[in-house]
């Protein structure tokens, strides 16, 4: 009986340990459209804080500007609140945004590169603003201000990649080795800014076992063979 009680206590301890592991998915910043480079004055983005695809309560879209941290909708010129979205007109040369809750927890930060060239010869690189998951595919394109996708050469860290002068560069089965600064260059429109492709492994979520034994009784009301006394 004593041995069985020890086994139950051990199993219960394991279950308590597993159940204490956090299983809540991390809150992230959602960006739509998910593009890191834009032309000034031609684009706005919708930013929101999400948890597993749903709006995250208690989280706020923030940015740092001029050394000060600002909340969306609360600072002059920073965003318009629309339901759970922060609608931002991108105009500064470089802006960084993230989600934060009242306890100071933060999501990944997202930066945008704003191209100020107002001519049709200027180009930007279509590259995700958000980190991409390992194993996924990414398509890079070079685009003019008028919206046209043009044939271009693609570069990572200044080194040419892909198959020469093409309209898109496809990276399949993304790995950490694909991280780096990317850009594109055309024969007519010059070269885009460089932007970083960030790669993240899928989050690991630990689930508790499907069945845990009930907690052991605190009662000591049982007859142990060791405590039995012979009666006469």
Secondary structure, DSSP 8 states (H G I E B T S, - for coil): -HHHHHHHHHHHHHHHHHHTS------EEEEES--SEEETTS-EEEEEEEETTEE-TTEEEEEEETTEEEETTTSTTS-EEETTEEEEE--SSEEEEEEEETT--B---EEEEEE---STT-EEEE--SS-EETT--EEEEEEETTS-EE-EEEEETTEEEEEEEESEEEE-S--GGG-EEEEEEETTTEE---EEE-EE---------S-----------S--TTT-----
